[in-house]
């Protein structure tokens, strides 16, 4: 896909969305979903199935190693990072870049860079809502990729920062 989707459509308008004009995240089968809590592991199945259904390549979902993430982050946040096995080693740095933003209960912050997509929430309501939005975004991107039939190109995700809240 020579160009990534410029704008996403949502069933419910997010609290805030900022599109960033930098190099996109290239989706490859080298990327996996990494999570810091087993209690929301089952929520990731639908994201894995999305890839399986659209491009016949279910991506892995694994826990973030304790050595990659400070205990205070694991205790205070639910974290999902979609990245490579090399980049996940920088989990602390990825999370630290987002902690200056206030994440309220019932809300989630989703951000992409050229290396990862991260979702951070304080509790399950926000996390589940964030996964809903990631599913909407990835569905649009994969549908556009299939529609364009440029299968020699990477599937690309435009960089963005998104805040969603349940209320």
C-alpha positions as CSV (number, residue, x, y, z in Angstrom):
1,X,0.0,0.0,0.0
2,X,1.9,3.0,-1.2
3,X,-0.2,5.4,1.0
4,X,-1.8,4.8,4.3
5,X,-5.3,5.8,5.2
6,X,-5.4,9.5,5.9
7,X,-8.3,9.5,8.3
8,X,-10.3,6.9,10.2
9,X,-14.0,6.6,10.5
10,X,-15.5,5.7,13.9
11,X,-18.9,4.5,15.1
12,X,-18.5,6.8,18.1
13,X,-16.5,10.0,17.9
14,X,-13.3,9.8,20.1
15,X,-12.7,12.4,22.8
16,X,-9.6,13.5,20.9
17,X,-7.7,12.4,17.8
18,X,-4.5,13.9,16.4
19,X,-3.0,12.7,13.1
20,X,0.8,12.9,13.0
21,X,2.6,13.3,9.6
22,X,5.6,11.1,10.2
23,X,6.7,7.7,8.8
24,X,3.9,5.1,9.2
25,X,4.0,1.9,11.2
26,X,4.5,-1.0,8.7
27,X,2.5,-4.0,9.6
28,X,4.4,-7.3,9.2
29,X,4.1,-10.7,10.6
30,X,7.1,-9.8,12.8
31,X,4.8,-7.7,15.0
32,X,2.9,-9.2,18.0
33,X,0.5,-8.0,20.6
34,X,2.2,-7.8,24.0
35,X,0.2,-7.3,27.2
36,X,1.0,-6.7,30.9
37,X,-1.9,-8.5,32.5
38,X,-3.3,-12.0,31.7
39,X,-6.8,-10.9,32.8
40,X,-7.3,-9.1,29.4
41,X,-5.5,-11.7,27.3
42,X,-8.8,-13.0,25.9
43,X,-9.7,-9.4,24.7
44,X,-6.8,-9.7,22.3
45,X,-8.2,-12.8,20.5
46,X,-10.5,-10.6,18.4
47,X,-7.5,-8.6,17.2
48,X,-5.6,-11.8,16.3
49,X,-8.7,-13.2,14.6
50,X,-9.0,-10.0,12.6
51,X,-5.6,-10.6,11.0
52,X,-6.4,-14.3,10.6
53,X,-9.7,-13.5,8.8
54,X,-8.4,-10.6,6.6
55,X,-4.9,-11.8,5.6
56,X,-4.7,-15.4,6.9
57,X,-2.0,-14.6,9.4
58,X,-2.9,-14.7,13.1
59,X,-0.4,-12.6,15.0
60,X,0.9,-13.7,18.4
61,X,-0.1,-12.3,21.8
62,X,2.4,-12.6,24.6
63,X,2.9,-11.2,28.0
64,X,5.5,-8.4,28.5
65,X,8.4,-9.7,30.5
66,X,8.7,-8.3,34.0
67,X,12.3,-7.3,33.1
68,X,11.0,-5.1,30.3
69,X,8.4,-3.1,32.4
70,X,8.7,-1.4,35.7
71,X,6.5,-2.8,38.5
72,X,4.9,0.6,39.1
73,X,3.7,0.6,35.5
74,X,2.3,-2.9,35.7
75,X,0.5,-2.1,39.0
76,X,-1.1,1.2,37.8
77,X,-1.9,0.6,34.1
78,X,-3.2,-2.0,31.6
79,X,-0.9,-1.9,28.7
80,X,-1.0,-3.3,25.2
81,X,1.9,-2.8,22.8
82,X,1.8,-3.9,19.2
83,X,5.4,-4.1,18.1
84,X,8.4,-6.4,17.3
85,X,10.2,-8.6,19.8
86,X,13.2,-6.3,19.6
87,X,11.2,-3.1,20.3
88,X,9.2,-4.6,23.2
89,X,12.4,-4.6,25.2
90,X,12.0,-0.8,25.3
91,X,8.6,-1.1,27.1
92,X,9.6,1.3,29.9
93,X,10.6,4.0,27.5
94,X,7.5,3.6,25.4
95,X,5.2,3.9,28.5
96,X,7.3,6.8,30.0
97,X,6.7,8.9,26.9
98,X,2.9,8.7,27.5
99,X,2.7,9.2,31.3
100,X,2.7,13.0,31.1
101,X,-0.8,12.7,29.6
102,X,-3.6,12.3,32.1
103,X,-5.4,9.1,31.6
104,X,-8.8,9.2,33.4
105,X,-10.8,6.1,34.5
106,X,-13.0,4.8,31.7
107,X,-10.5,6.2,29.1
108,X,-7.7,4.8,27.0
109,X,-4.8,6.4,25.2
110,X,-3.7,4.9,21.9
111,X,-0.7,6.1,20.1
112,X,1.3,4.9,17.1
113,X,4.8,5.6,15.9
114,X,6.8,4.0,13.1
115,X,7.8,1.3,15.6
116,X,4.7,0.5,17.6
117,X,1.1,1.0,18.5
118,X,0.4,1.3,22.3
119,X,-2.8,1.4,24.3
120,X,-2.7,2.4,27.9
121,X,-5.7,2.5,30.4
122,X,-6.1,2.4,34.1
123,X,-8.9,-0.2,34.1
124,X,-10.8,-2.7,32.0
125,X,-13.5,-0.4,30.8
126,X,-11.0,1.9,29.2
127,X,-8.9,-1.0,27.9
128,X,-11.9,-2.7,26.3
129,X,-13.0,0.5,24.7
130,X,-9.4,1.1,23.4
131,X,-9.4,-2.4,21.9
132,X,-12.7,-1.6,20.2
133,X,-11.1,1.4,18.5
134,X,-8.0,-0.5,17.5
135,X,-10.2,-3.1,15.9
136,X,-12.1,-0.4,14.0
137,X,-8.8,1.2,12.8
138,X,-7.2,-2.1,11.8
139,X,-10.3,-3.3,10.0
140,X,-10.4,-0.1,7.9
141,X,-6.6,-0.4,7.1
142,X,-6.8,-4.1,6.2
143,X,-10.0,-3.6,4.1
144,X,-8.3,-0.8,2.2
145,X,-5.1,-2.9,1.7
146,X,-7.2,-5.8,0.3
147,X,-9.2,-3.4,-1.9
148,X,-6.1,-1.8,-3.4
149,X,-4.6,-5.3,-4.2
150,X,-1.0,-3.9,-3.9
151,X,0.2,-7.0,-2.0
152,X,3.9,-6.3,-2.6
153,X,3.6,-3.2,-0.4
154,X,3.5,-3.0,3.4
155,X,0.3,-2.5,5.2
156,X,0.7,0.9,6.8
157,X,-0.8,2.6,9.8
158,X,-0.6,6.4,9.8
159,X,0.7,7.8,13.1
160,X,-1.9,9.2,15.4
161,X,-2.7,9.8,19.1
162,X,-6.2,9.0,20.1
163,X,-8.0,9.4,23.5
164,X,-11.4,7.6,24.0
165,X,-13.6,7.6,27.0
166,X,-16.7,5.6,27.9
167,X,-18.7,8.6,29.1
